[in-house]
């Protein structure tokens, strides 16, 4: 299946997903872990932390890949004011935002290596 970003240069659901999925994954990671921490400690389902980290990282990496494709699809300069320039700018913006959120997910996910599962 071919992914053609030129069909919607600077708008559409795929562009919005590419720009905001890393933010949503980080928020879900942070809030979700704070919700399940007592359950995991009580029942010993520690693997849920690994699963949550993996899902958040994969979603953010997929969004970064889409942003990279947006940069490739925008063959005009960002300052040109054309749809191709806008999609290129949005691609760079998404790479920056998703990269920052990926770092946050990785940093917040490292604590699972320091927690004890037994009291």
Secondary structure, DSSP 8 states (H G I E B T S, - for coil): ----GGGGSS-SHHHHHHHHHHHHHHHHHHHHHHHHHHHHHHH--THHHHHHHHHHHHHHHHHHHHHHHHHHH--S-GGG-SHHHHHHHHHHHHHHHHHHHHHHHHHHHGGGGT--S--
